[in-house]
């Protein structure tokens, strides 16, 4: 694998702008009373779908540090098949997945209606912004080939 341009180093002002978005998204998550650990699971799920090894590792560590259980982390790729997540969490996970996979059917009305049935407008907004930001980070890390070494 050849070395790639590190986007954070090649355009630091743009990188800092994404950092500012991250901070604002985090504040929006907190003001919507979405637990920090679950917010890391949402980031982790998007990162799994995007196959971003750097972000998968980071958000797994962050989720554990925030009190999420290893069980919830380990079943995250198959969350629909488990009883580990509440209806509110399931709606949030579905919304994150739809936004991450937006080229595959946009954000279907069924997903949004499910979110609206279980989440407040503030929670929907927070989850959507978190999705936008983590997808930006995934694209930065993947295209820059951020190293993931044992």
N, C-alpha and C positions, 0 to 999 in steps of 0.2 A: 504494500500500500504506500503510495507516494504521499509526501507531506503536502498539506493544503494550506491555503491562506487562512489564518485565524481572524475571523471577522471582528472579534472583539479588539484585536490589536490593530487591524488595518483601518478601522473606522471607529475609534473610541467614542466619538460623540453619538453615533448611532447606537452603539452598545449601551451607553449611558441612558439614552432615551428608552431603550427596552427595559433597563433597570428601573427607570422611573415608572414605566407602565407596571412592572412587577410590584413595586411598592404600592402603587395606587390600587391594583387588583387585590393585593393582600389586605389593604385597609377596607376595601369593599366587602371582601369575604368576612373579615372580623365584624364589620358593622351589620352584616346580615346574620350574625351569630352562627356561622358555619364553623364547626370545630376545626382547629388547625390540623389535627391529625387526619381528619377526613379530607380536608383541602389537599393535603399531600397525596392521599389516595386518588383523588381526581386527577392531579398532575401525573401521578404514576400511571394511571390507566391510559391517558392520552399518550404518554411516552412509550408505553408498551405497544400501542397501536402503530405509532410512528417508528418503532424499533430504534429508539434513541438510547443506546446503552448507557451513555453518560448520565442522562436524566433519570433513567430507570434506577441506576445504582443510587444516585443522590436522593431521589424522593422515597426510595425504600428506607434508606437510613433516616431521612427526615421524619417519615411516618412512624418508624419505630421510636425515635427520640421524642415524638409528640404523644406517645402513649398508644398508638395503634398496635393491635395484636399481630403476631406473625401469622396467625390463622387467616385474618382478614386480608393481609397482604398476599398470602399464598394462593387464596382462591379468587383474587381480584380478576384474573382473566376470564373466569367462569362465574362471575358474580350472579348472573341470572339463575344459575343452577343451585344456589345456596340459600340458606336462611340467615346469613350473616349481616344482611343489610336491610334497613328499614325502607318503607315505601318512599320516604323523602330522599334517602340516599340512593335508592334504585332509580328514581326519577332524575337525580343529579348525574348519576353515572351514565344513564341513557343519553342525556343532553350533551355531556362531554364527548361521548362517543360520536354522536351525530355531527357535532361541530368539527371534531377531528377528522371525520370521514365525509366532510361536506360535499366532496365531489361525487359521492355515491348517494344521490337522492336529496341533496340539500339537507335541511333540517325538517324531517317529515312532520306534518301536522299532528300525527298521533303521538310523536315524542313530545312535541311542545304542549299539547293538550294534557298529556300525563304530567308534565312538569307543572303546568298551571294548576292542576288538581291537587298537587302535593306541596308546592313551594309558593312562597310569597313572591311578589314582583321583585322585591329587593334580592331575594335568594336566587331567582332566575337570572337577574342581571349579574349578580356576583359570579355565578357558575359560568355564565357565558363569557364574561371578561376573563376569568381564570383560564377558560379554554382557549381564548384568543392568545393570551400571553404565553401559556405553556407550549402551544403550537409554534409560536415564534421562536421560543427558546429551543425547541426540538430542531427546528430548521437551522438555527445558528450552529448548534452543537454537531448536528449530522454533517452539514456541508463543510464545516471546519475540521471535521474528524477529531473532535476532542478525544484525547486518549483515555482509554479505560484499561488499566493494567492491574494485574493481581498484586 
